[in-house]
Amino acid sequence: MSTEQKQLTGIAEAVLMAGSQSKLATVLGVSQQLVSKWVRQGWVPMGRILEIEAQYGISRHRLANPRLTDLVGAGAEA
C-alpha cells in the first residue's frame, strides 16, 4: 500500500478502487450523493461495512465510525 493510500479513509479508498463515487454507488445500490456523504464524514454505516469489505478488501475497521472502533479497541481485529 502506498503512503497516499495509508492516509485515505477506508471509504475514500473504496471510491478509488471502484473508479468514482458514482461507480461505487452503483455497485452498492445507493445514490452518488450518499457515497459523497460517507466520504465527507470519513466512514460508512454499519450495514454497508461488510459489503464494502467483501467487494474491495478494505478492513472493516477502516470503514467504521472511529468512535465505534475506539470503543472496542485495537484487539477487535483478530
N, CA, C and O atoms as a MOPAC input file, in Angstrom:
PM7 MOZYME 1SCF
protein

 N      0.84900 1    -1.18100 1     0.00000 1
 C      0.00000 1     0.00000 1     0.00000 1
 C      0.88700 1     1.23400 1     0.00000 1
 O      1.85700 1     1.30800 1     0.75500 1
 N      0.56400 1     2.17800 1    -0.82600 1
 C      1.37500 1     3.39500 1    -0.92300 1
 C      1.11200 1     4.31900 1     0.26000 1
 O      0.12700 1     4.15800 1     0.98000 1
 N      2.00100 1     5.28400 1     0.45000 1
 C      1.82700 1     6.26900 1     1.52200 1
 C      0.52600 1     7.03200 1     1.34200 1
 O     -0.16800 1     7.32700 1     2.31600 1
 N      0.19500 1     7.35300 1     0.09500 1
 C     -1.04100 1     8.08300 1    -0.17300 1
 C     -2.26000 1     7.27200 1     0.25900 1
 O     -3.18600 1     7.82800 1     0.84800 1
 N     -2.27800 1     5.96600 1    -0.02400 1
 C     -3.41100 1     5.13400 1     0.35200 1
 C     -3.53300 1     5.01800 1     1.87100 1
 O     -4.64800 1     4.94500 1     2.38800 1
 N     -2.41000 1     4.99800 1     2.59800 1
 C     -2.44700 1     4.90000 1     4.04900 1
 C     -3.11200 1     6.12000 1     4.66100 1
 O     -3.68700 1     6.02400 1     5.74600 1
 N     -3.04800 1     7.25800 1     3.99700 1
 C     -3.63500 1     8.47500 1     4.52300 1
 C     -5.12500 1     8.58500 1     4.19500 1
 O     -5.82500 1     9.41500 1     4.77500 1
 N     -5.60500 1     7.76900 1     3.28700 1
 C     -7.01000 1     7.81100 1     2.90000 1
 C     -7.86700 1     7.09300 1     3.92800 1
 O     -7.41900 1     6.15300 1     4.58400 1
 N     -9.10000 1     7.54800 1     4.06000 1
 C    -10.06000 1     6.78800 1     4.84700 1
 C    -10.42900 1     5.54600 1     4.05000 1
 O    -10.16600 1     5.47100 1     2.85000 1
 N    -11.03200 1     4.58100 1     4.71200 1
 C    -11.44700 1     3.36700 1     4.02100 1
 C    -12.43400 1     3.64600 1     2.90600 1
 O    -12.34000 1     3.04500 1     1.83600 1
 N    -13.37500 1     4.54200 1     3.13300 1
 C    -14.36800 1     4.83500 1     2.10500 1
 C    -13.74200 1     5.57400 1     0.93600 1
 O    -14.13800 1     5.35100 1    -0.20800 1
 N    -12.78000 1     6.44500 1     1.18800 1
 C    -12.09500 1     7.13000 1     0.08700 1
 C    -11.31400 1     6.12500 1    -0.75600 1
 O    -11.26500 1     6.24700 1    -1.98000 1
 N    -10.71000 1     5.14300 1    -0.11100 1
 C    -10.00400 1     4.09900 1    -0.84900 1
 C    -10.97700 1     3.26600 1    -1.68400 1
 O    -10.66100 1     2.89800 1    -2.81500 1
 N    -12.15400 1     2.96400 1    -1.13800 1
 C    -13.16200 1     2.21000 1    -1.88800 1
 C    -13.58700 1     2.97400 1    -3.13800 1
 O    -13.77600 1     2.37500 1    -4.19700 1
 N    -13.73500 1     4.27400 1    -3.02300 1
 C    -14.09000 1     5.10200 1    -4.18400 1
 C    -12.98600 1     5.00500 1    -5.23200 1
 O    -13.27100 1     4.84100 1    -6.41800 1
 N    -11.73200 1     5.10400 1    -4.80700 1
 C    -10.61700 1     4.98100 1    -5.75500 1
 C    -10.62300 1     3.61800 1    -6.43800 1
 O    -10.41900 1     3.52700 1    -7.64800 1
 N    -10.85400 1     2.57400 1    -5.67500 1
 C    -10.85200 1     1.22600 1    -6.23800 1
 C    -12.01600 1     1.01600 1    -7.20500 1
 O    -11.87600 1     0.32100 1    -8.21200 1
 N    -13.16100 1     1.61700 1    -6.89600 1
 C    -14.33200 1     1.49600 1    -7.76800 1
 C    -14.18500 1     2.33700 1    -9.02700 1
 O    -14.73900 1     1.99900 1   -10.07300 1
 N    -13.44300 1     3.42500 1    -8.92900 1
 C    -13.23800 1     4.30400 1   -10.07300 1
 C    -13.89200 1     5.65600 1    -9.92400 1
 O    -13.43800 1     6.63100 1   -10.52400 1
 N    -14.94400 1     5.73700 1    -9.13900 1
 C    -15.62500 1     7.00400 1    -8.87500 1
 C    -16.70000 1     6.77800 1    -7.81700 1
 O    -17.06200 1     5.64100 1    -7.51200 1
 N    -17.20200 1     7.87500 1    -7.26700 1
 C    -18.30800 1     7.77500 1    -6.33000 1
 C    -19.52900 1     7.17100 1    -7.00900 1
 O    -20.23800 1     6.36000 1    -6.41200 1
 N    -19.77200 1     7.55900 1    -8.23800 1
 C    -20.93500 1     7.04300 1    -8.97500 1
 C    -20.84300 1     5.53900 1    -9.18800 1
 O    -21.83300 1     4.82200 1    -9.04100 1
 N    -19.65000 1     5.06400 1    -9.53600 1
 C    -19.47800 1     3.62500 1    -9.75900 1
 C    -19.64300 1     2.84200 1    -8.46500 1
 O    -20.26100 1     1.77800 1    -8.45400 1
 N    -19.09300 1     3.36500 1    -7.37700 1
 C    -19.27000 1     2.70100 1    -6.08300 1
 C    -20.74300 1     2.69200 1    -5.69800 1
 O    -21.25700 1     1.68700 1    -5.20800 1
 N    -21.41000 1     3.80200 1    -5.91900 1
 C    -22.84000 1     3.88900 1    -5.61100 1
 C    -23.62700 1     2.84200 1    -6.38700 1
 O    -24.52000 1     2.20000 1    -5.83400 1
 N    -23.30500 1     2.66800 1    -7.65200 1
 C    -23.99600 1     1.67100 1    -8.47600 1
 C    -23.78100 1     0.26700 1    -7.92600 1
 O    -24.72500 1    -0.51600 1    -7.82000 1
 N    -22.53400 1    -0.05000 1    -7.57400 1
 C    -22.22200 1    -1.37100 1    -7.01800 1
 C    -23.02400 1    -1.62600 1    -5.74000 1
 O    -23.50300 1    -2.73600 1    -5.51000 1
 N    -23.16300 1    -0.59300 1    -4.91700 1
 C    -23.84200 1    -0.73600 1    -3.62800 1
 C    -25.34800 1    -0.51300 1    -3.71500 1
 O    -26.06900 1    -0.78400 1    -2.75500 1
 N    -25.82500 1    -0.02600 1    -4.84700 1
 C    -27.25500 1     0.22800 1    -4.99500 1
 C    -27.74000 1     1.43000 1    -4.21100 1
 O    -28.86500 1     1.44300 1    -3.71100 1
 N    -26.87900 1     2.45000 1    -4.10200 1
 C    -27.23900 1     3.68400 1    -3.40600 1
 C    -26.97100 1     4.86200 1    -4.34000 1
 O    -26.46700 1     4.68100 1    -5.44800 1
 N    -27.30400 1     6.05000 1    -3.89300 1
 C    -27.06100 1     7.23700 1    -4.71600 1
 C    -25.61500 1     7.72100 1    -4.56600 1
 O    -24.95700 1     7.45200 1    -3.56100 1
 N    -25.14400 1     8.43200 1    -5.57600 1
 C    -23.81500 1     9.03600 1    -5.51900 1
 C    -23.75700 1    10.04500 1    -4.38500 1
 O    -22.71800 1    10.20500 1    -3.74500 1
 N    -24.86800 1    10.72600 1    -4.13300 1
 C    -24.90200 1    11.72100 1    -3.05900 1
 C    -24.66900 1    11.06700 1    -1.69600 1
 O    -24.02800 1    11.65300 1    -0.82300 1
 N    -25.19100 1     9.85600 1    -1.51900 1
 C    -24.98000 1     9.15700 1    -0.25900 1
 C    -23.51200 1     8.75700 1    -0.10000 1
 O    -22.94500 1     8.89500 1     0.98400 1
 N    -22.90500 1     8.26900 1    -1.16500 1
 C    -21.48600 1     7.93000 1    -1.11600 1
 C    -20.67100 1     9.18900 1    -0.81300 1
 O    -19.71900 1     9.13900 1    -0.03400 1
 N    -21.03900 1    10.30900 1    -1.42000 1
 C    -20.35800 1    11.57600 1    -1.15900 1
 C    -20.44300 1    11.94300 1     0.32100 1
 O    -19.46600 1    12.42000 1     0.89700 1
 N    -21.58400 1    11.72700 1     0.92900 1
 C    -21.75500 1    11.99800 1     2.36200 1
 C    -20.81200 1    11.12700 1     3.18100 1
 O    -20.17800 1    11.60500 1     4.12300 1
 N    -20.71900 1     9.84900 1     2.82200 1
 C    -19.82700 1     8.94100 1     3.54300 1
 C    -18.37700 1     9.39000 1     3.42000 1
 O    -17.62300 1     9.34300 1     4.39200 1
 N    -17.99100 1     9.82100 1     2.23500 1
 C    -16.61500 1    10.28800 1     2.02600 1
 C    -16.34400 1    11.51700 1     2.89900 1
 O    -15.29400 1    11.61100 1     3.53400 1
 N    -17.29200 1    12.45500 1     2.92900 1
 C    -17.11100 1    13.66800 1     3.74800 1
 C    -16.98300 1    13.34000 1     5.23000 1
 O    -16.16100 1    13.93300 1     5.92900 1
 N    -17.79300 1    12.39600 1     5.71700 1
 C    -17.73400 1    12.06800 1     7.14400 1
 C    -16.59700 1    11.10000 1     7.46700 1
 O    -16.17200 1    10.99900 1     8.61800 1
 N    -16.10500 1    10.38600 1     6.44600 1
 C    -14.94900 1     9.51800 1     6.64100 1
 C    -15.25900 1     8.09700 1     7.05700 1
 O    -14.34100 1     7.33300 1     7.35400 1
 N    -16.52500 1     7.72300 1     7.08700 1
 C    -16.91400 1     6.36900 1     7.46400 1
 C    -18.26700 1     6.02800 1     6.85100 1
 O    -18.98600 1     6.90200 1     6.36700 1
 N    -18.60200 1     4.72100 1     6.88400 1
 C    -19.87300 1     4.25800 1     6.31400 1
 C    -20.74100 1     3.64600 1     7.41100 1
 O    -20.22400 1     3.23900 1     8.45100 1
 N    -22.03800 1     3.57900 1     7.19300 1
 C    -22.91800 1     2.96000 1     8.18200 1
 C    -22.58500 1     1.47900 1     8.38000 1
 O    -22.09000 1     0.81900 1     7.46600 1
 N    -22.85400 1     0.97800 1     9.55400 1
 C    -22.55400 1    -0.41400 1     9.89400 1
 C    -23.13300 1    -1.39600 1     8.87100 1
 O    -22.50400 1    -2.40800 1     8.56400 1
 N    -24.30500 1    -1.10800 1     8.35300 1
 C    -24.95200 1    -2.00800 1     7.41000 1
 C    -24.24900 1    -2.14500 1     6.07500 1
 O    -24.57500 1    -3.05100 1     5.30800 1
 N    -23.30400 1    -1.28600 1     5.77400 1
 C    -22.58100 1    -1.32300 1     4.49700 1
 C    -21.13300 1    -1.78600 1     4.63300 1
 O    -20.47300 1    -2.06500 1     3.63200 1
 N    -20.64300 1    -1.86800 1     5.86200 1
 C    -19.22900 1    -2.17800 1     6.08200 1
 C    -18.83200 1    -3.53200 1     5.50400 1
 O    -17.85100 1    -3.62100 1     4.76600 1
 N    -19.57300 1    -4.58200 1     5.82600 1
 C    -19.20100 1    -5.91900 1     5.36500 1
 C    -19.28100 1    -6.03700 1     3.84700 1
 O    -18.47200 1    -6.72600 1     3.22600 1
 N    -20.24800 1    -5.36900 1     3.26300 1
 C    -20.40400 1    -5.38900 1     1.81000 1
 C    -19.18400 1    -4.76200 1     1.12100 1
 O    -18.66200 1    -5.31500 1     0.15300 1
 N    -18.74000 1    -3.62300 1     1.61800 1
 C    -17.58300 1    -2.95100 1     1.02400 1
 C    -16.31200 1    -3.74800 1     1.31200 1
 O    -15.44300 1    -3.86100 1     0.44800 1
 N    -16.20200 1    -4.28900 1     2.49800 1
 C    -15.03700 1    -5.09900 1     2.84700 1
 C    -14.92900 1    -6.30800 1     1.91200 1
 O    -13.84200 1    -6.61500 1     1.42400 1
 N    -16.02700 1    -6.98200 1     1.66500 1
 C    -16.02100 1    -8.15800 1     0.78900 1
 C    -15.71400 1    -7.78200 1    -0.65800 1
 O    -14.97800 1    -8.49400 1    -1.34100 1
 N    -16.26300 1    -6.69000 1    -1.11900 1
 C    -16.10100 1    -6.28300 1    -2.51200 1
 C    -14.70000 1    -5.75200 1    -2.81000 1
 O    -14.14100 1    -6.02800 1    -3.87100 1
 N    -14.13400 1    -4.98900 1    -1.87200 1
 C    -12.87600 1    -4.28800 1    -2.14500 1
 C    -11.71600 1    -4.67000 1    -1.22900 1
 O    -10.60000 1    -4.18600 1    -1.41700 1
 N    -11.96100 1    -5.52700 1    -0.24700 1
 C    -10.88900 1    -5.97500 1     0.63300 1
 C    -10.37600 1    -4.93100 1     1.60000 1
 O     -9.24700 1    -5.03100 1     2.08000 1
 N    -11.18000 1    -3.94200 1     1.88800 1
 C    -10.78600 1    -2.88400 1     2.81900 1
 C    -11.26100 1    -3.28200 1     4.22000 1
 O    -12.42400 1    -3.63800 1     4.41000 1
 N    -10.37200 1    -3.21900 1     5.17300 1
 C    -10.68500 1    -3.63400 1     6.53800 1
 C    -11.90200 1    -2.90600 1     7.08700 1
 O    -12.05500 1    -1.69600 1     6.91900 1
 N    -12.75100 1    -3.66100 1     7.73800 1
 C    -13.95400 1    -3.06800 1     8.35600 1
 C    -13.59800 1    -1.98900 1     9.36600 1
 O    -14.37900 1    -1.06400 1     9.58900 1
 N    -12.42300 1    -2.10200 1     9.97800 1
 C    -12.01400 1    -1.10100 1    10.96500 1
 C    -11.69500 1     0.23900 1    10.30900 1
 O    -11.81100 1     1.28600 1    10.94700 1
 N    -11.29500 1     0.21200 1     9.04300 1
 C    -11.03100 1     1.45500 1     8.31300 1
 C    -12.31400 1     2.06800 1     7.77300 1
 O    -12.33900 1     3.25100 1     7.43500 1
 N    -13.37300 1     1.28400 1     7.68800 1
 C    -14.64500 1     1.77200 1     7.13800 1
 C    -15.59600 1     2.26600 1     8.22500 1
 O    -16.47700 1     3.08400 1     7.95600 1
 N    -15.42300 1     1.77600 1     9.44000 1
 C    -16.35300 1     2.07400 1    10.53400 1
 C    -16.12400 1     3.45500 1    11.13100 1
 O    -15.05600 1     4.05200 1    10.99300 1
 N    -17.15300 1     3.93400 1    11.78900 1
 C    -17.06300 1     5.18200 1    12.53900 1
 C    -15.94200 1     5.03700 1    13.57000 1
 O    -15.98900 1     4.11000 1    14.37800 1
 N    -14.95100 1     5.90800 1    13.57400 1
 C    -13.83300 1     5.79200 1    14.51400 1
 C    -14.27400 1     5.76800 1    15.97100 1
 O    -13.59700 1     5.16400 1    16.80300 1
 N    -15.36700 1     6.39400 1    16.29300 1
 C    -15.86000 1     6.36600 1    17.67800 1
 C    -16.20800 1     4.94600 1    18.09800 1
 O    -15.99300 1     4.56000 1    19.24700 1
 N    -16.74800 1     4.17000 1    17.16100 1
 C    -17.10900 1     2.78800 1    17.47500 1
 C    -15.87900 1     1.91500 1    17.60700 1
 O    -15.80100 1     1.08900 1    18.51700 1
 N    -14.91300 1     2.08400 1    16.71200 1
 C    -13.70700 1     1.26100 1    16.80500 1
 C    -12.90700 1     1.60600 1    18.05000 1
 O    -12.24200 1     0.73500 1    18.61000 1
 N    -12.95500 1     2.84600 1    18.49200 1
 C    -12.27800 1     3.23700 1    19.74200 1
 C    -12.91100 1     2.52600 1    20.94800 1
 O    -12.22300 1     2.19400 1    21.91300 1
 N    -14.21900 1     2.30200 1    20.87900 1
 C    -14.90600 1     1.63400 1    21.98800 1
 C    -14.51700 1     0.16900 1    22.12100 1
 O    -14.39600 1    -0.34600 1    23.23200 1
 N    -14.31800 1    -0.50700 1    20.98000 1
 C    -13.98400 1    -1.93400 1    21.02600 1
 C    -12.48500 1    -2.17300 1    21.11500 1
 O    -12.06600 1    -3.28300 1    21.44400 1
 N    -11.67700 1    -1.18500 1    20.83700 1
 C    -10.22700 1    -1.29600 1    20.97500 1
 C     -9.57600 1    -1.97400 1    19.80500 1
 O    -10.25100 1    -2.54300 1    18.94700 1
 N     -8.26500 1    -1.91600 1    19.76800 1
 C     -7.47500 1    -2.43800 1    18.65900 1
 C     -7.52100 1    -3.95400 1    18.59800 1
 O     -7.31900 1    -4.51700 1    17.52200 1
 N     -7.77500 1    -4.63400 1    19.69400 1
 C     -7.78500 1    -6.10000 1    19.71800 1
 C     -8.94300 1    -6.71300 1    18.95300 1
 O     -8.97100 1    -7.93100 1    18.77500 1
 N     -9.88700 1    -5.93100 1    18.50100 1
 C    -11.05700 1    -6.45300 1    17.82400 1
 C    -10.75300 1    -6.94800 1    16.41900 1
 O    -11.61100 1    -7.58200 1    15.80500 1
 N     -9.56500 1    -6.68200 1    15.88900 1
 C     -9.24500 1    -7.09000 1    14.51900 1
 C     -9.01400 1    -8.58700 1    14.40300 1
 O     -9.09000 1    -9.11800 1    13.29500 1
 N     -8.74100 1    -9.28200 1    15.47400 1
 C     -8.42800 1   -10.71400 1    15.43100 1
 C     -9.58800 1   -11.54500 1    14.97800 1
 O     -9.47600 1   -12.76700 1    14.89200 1

